[in-house]
Amino acid sequence: MDPEDQGRTEAPTGKRRSEARGEGQFARARDAGGVAATVAVLAVLYAMGGRMVDALQEYALRCFQDPFDFVRGDPRPIFFKTFSILVFLALPSALAAVAAATAVGFYQAGYAPNWELIFPKWDKLDPIPRFQQYFNPTHQATEILQNVGKVSIIAFIAYGAIRDAFPVLSHMVGADLVQVLQVTLETLTKVAIRSTLALAVLAFADYGYSWWQTERSLKMTKEEVKDESKQSEGDPAVKMKIRQKGRERLRMALMRQLRTADVVVTNPTHVSVALRYRPKEGAPLVVAKGYDEMAFHIRLIAKRFGVQIVPSPELARTLAKRVRVGRPIPVDLYGAVAEILAFVYRLKGKTPWD
């Protein structure tokens, strides 16, 4: 294992990936753009090849039928016609190639404009590190082997396509020119398609190797992950203090609310609803409610303040579900709540007006 990789056992975080992508460190295939552009050009030629051949044939016939127009005629129509045919032949393929190469570039790099890259970095202009890299025997041997391997594969595939077509081409001596051109174009098309497919496979393999290298270089140590977590989410100790303060504020709020409560209706353990009744308020109000741990705290504080706790599972669930804190109970629950309040008042030996 590389000494630099020791301890780097954690997968890179999203922030680490984002920073690396902004610095230009991401998986890429060097020939992916060229392969995509070639495929786009072949697709355009396949779709528009017939019209392109007709347009070129028409232009050639005009040149041979009226040669004096090109010698002694007005040059402007000649220039316009020549420019038009060149644009028609070249522009669709060029636009398709640019679009395909750009799409592949966005796929590999993503859309993350970094305006800092516009400004020159003077340390990058130092030629010594670049020369050291170029004259590094290991680097040179790797580059040469890769290039020779690619050329050998493409040459072998092109040779196979031409070898298959050679018997047909050898019998084309004396054949019609149009037929010869047709067979030649078919052969060249086969060579182009097979070579492009081979380059696509090589580009895919190159991307996989680049992805593996990138993932390896982006790995992080456990300490780096912890430090990043602290920076992005805050120190765990600080977060714990914040949660403690939040619980303390909640406890104080419950204490203020339960000081005025007359009864706490429970489930008996999972739900607690504190009720208060004052004649001037019209109907009993829900002053506090909670589930599970919160329900436990409500009962605990209620005992501290001497608030009566009455188990009534169905009523407790209904109140907790239907009534928000600070709101009066619905009319259809008046009877059930009145019975509980009357029971509590009898236990205390007083009335709601006391």
Secondary structure, DSSP 8 states (H G I E B T S, - for coil): --GGGTT--B---HHHHHHHHHTT-S---TTHHHHHHHHHHHHHHHHHHHHHHHHHHHHHHHHHH-HHHHHTS-HHHHHHHHHHHHHHHHHHHHHHHHHHHHHHHHHHH-S---GGGGS--GGGG-HHHHHHHHT-HHHHHHHHHHHHHHHHHHHHHHHHHHHHHHHHHHT-TT--HHHHHHHHHHHHHHHHHHHHHHHHHHHHHHHHHHHHHHHHHH-B-HHHHHHHHHHHH--HHHHHHHHHHHHHHHHHHHHHHHTT-SEEEESSSSEEEEEE--GGGSS-EEEEEEETHHHHHHHHHHHHTT-EEEE-HHHHHHHHHH--TTSB--GGGHHHHHHHHHHHHHHHT--TT-
